[in-house]
C-alpha cells in the first residue's frame, strides 16, 4: 500500500483520479509484486519481482529511455538492446531515470543524451 498525491497528468501515480492532480492524497492498494517503485515529475518506473521494468509517463525527451518518443498512459514493459539481465531498482529524477541491473550495471537515460 502507498500514499499518492500531487501532479498526475500522465497517470504516473497509478491512480484513476479525474484531472491532473491527486489531492488530497489517496491510499493506493497495489495488488502486484513490486520490488522497486520510483516517481518524479512526469514519469514513474516499477520493477517487478521477476526483474522486469515497467514505465509510464512522458518520454518525449528520453527521460525514461524507451525507443519511442511518446507519452505512455499505461505501464509499458521496458527493454534495452543487448541487455539480458534483470533490473533490481530504478530512480526517477527531473530529467532522467537511472536503472540498476542485477550485476550492478547503471543505465542512465537522460534528456541531455538521447542515445
PLY file of the C-alpha trace (Angstrom):
ply
format ascii 1.0
element vertex 115
property float x
property float y
property float z
element edge 114
property int vertex1
property int vertex2
end_header
0.00 0.00 0.00
1.29 3.50 -0.84
0.02 7.03 -0.36
-0.09 9.03 -3.62
-0.74 12.71 -4.19
0.27 15.56 -6.44
0.65 16.19 -10.16
-0.69 13.25 -12.20
-1.05 14.48 -15.79
0.42 11.28 -17.25
-1.18 8.84 -14.74
2.29 8.23 -13.29
0.82 7.98 -9.77
-1.05 4.77 -10.68
-4.46 6.18 -9.88
-7.60 6.68 -11.92
-8.31 10.14 -10.45
-10.03 12.77 -12.55
-8.00 15.80 -13.64
-4.26 16.33 -13.49
-3.80 16.38 -9.69
-4.44 13.94 -6.89
-5.46 15.96 -3.86
-5.99 15.13 -1.08
-3.59 12.21 -1.19
-5.13 8.78 -1.71
-4.18 5.42 -0.29
-3.49 3.06 -3.14
-3.52 -0.69 -2.61
-1.09 -2.23 -5.08
-2.02 -5.86 -5.58
1.09 -6.75 -7.53
4.63 -7.93 -6.98
6.59 -4.66 -6.99
10.25 -4.89 -5.97
11.01 -1.21 -6.62
8.98 1.89 -7.47
10.16 5.42 -8.27
8.36 8.52 -9.50
9.28 12.12 -10.19
7.64 15.00 -12.06
6.24 13.35 -15.20
7.18 9.68 -15.11
7.35 6.53 -12.98
9.12 3.19 -13.12
8.25 -0.03 -11.33
10.39 -3.14 -11.15
8.56 -6.40 -10.52
9.79 -9.48 -8.63
10.97 -11.05 -11.90
13.27 -8.08 -12.53
11.26 -6.57 -15.38
10.93 -2.78 -15.69
7.62 -1.11 -16.49
7.38 2.60 -17.29
4.65 5.21 -17.52
4.64 8.94 -18.27
6.28 11.46 -20.55
9.21 10.15 -22.61
9.17 12.77 -25.34
12.74 13.77 -24.38
14.21 10.36 -23.39
13.71 10.83 -19.63
12.54 7.21 -19.31
14.65 5.59 -22.05
12.11 3.97 -24.34
12.83 3.59 -28.06
9.75 5.69 -28.93
9.44 9.37 -28.03
5.89 9.46 -26.72
3.68 9.70 -23.66
2.79 6.39 -22.04
-0.53 6.45 -20.16
-0.33 2.79 -19.15
2.59 0.85 -17.74
4.70 -0.48 -20.61
7.50 -3.04 -20.36
10.95 -1.56 -20.97
13.83 -3.46 -22.53
17.23 -2.40 -23.79
19.00 -3.95 -26.78
21.94 -6.18 -25.82
20.89 -6.27 -22.14
19.91 -9.72 -20.99
19.70 -9.35 -17.23
17.19 -8.36 -14.61
16.64 -4.97 -13.07
16.75 -4.60 -9.30
15.87 -0.93 -8.96
15.28 2.37 -10.72
15.43 6.01 -9.69
13.43 8.74 -11.45
14.74 12.30 -11.45
13.54 15.53 -13.00
15.14 14.96 -16.42
16.47 11.39 -16.12
16.00 7.82 -14.95
18.74 5.53 -13.63
18.24 1.77 -13.84
20.28 -0.72 -11.79
20.70 -4.28 -13.02
21.37 -7.46 -11.05
25.11 -7.20 -11.83
25.02 -3.55 -10.70
25.28 -2.01 -14.13
23.95 1.54 -14.14
21.91 2.68 -17.11
21.31 6.41 -17.32
18.56 7.73 -19.61
18.60 11.49 -19.73
17.03 14.34 -21.59
20.58 15.53 -22.22
21.63 12.34 -24.05
19.10 10.75 -26.37
21.47 7.86 -27.19
0 1
1 2
2 3
3 4
4 5
5 6
6 7
7 8
8 9
9 10
10 11
11 12
12 13
13 14
14 15
15 16
16 17
17 18
18 19
19 20
20 21
21 22
22 23
23 24
24 25
25 26
26 27
27 28
28 29
29 30
30 31
31 32
32 33
33 34
34 35
35 36
36 37
37 38
38 39
39 40
40 41
41 42
42 43
43 44
44 45
45 46
46 47
47 48
48 49
49 50
50 51
51 52
52 53
53 54
54 55
55 56
56 57
57 58
58 59
59 60
60 61
61 62
62 63
63 64
64 65
65 66
66 67
67 68
68 69
69 70
70 71
71 72
72 73
73 74
74 75
75 76
76 77
77 78
78 79
79 80
80 81
81 82
82 83
83 84
84 85
85 86
86 87
87 88
88 89
89 90
90 91
91 92
92 93
93 94
94 95
95 96
96 97
97 98
98 99
99 100
100 101
101 102
102 103
103 104
104 105
105 106
106 107
107 108
108 109
109 110
110 111
111 112
112 113
113 114
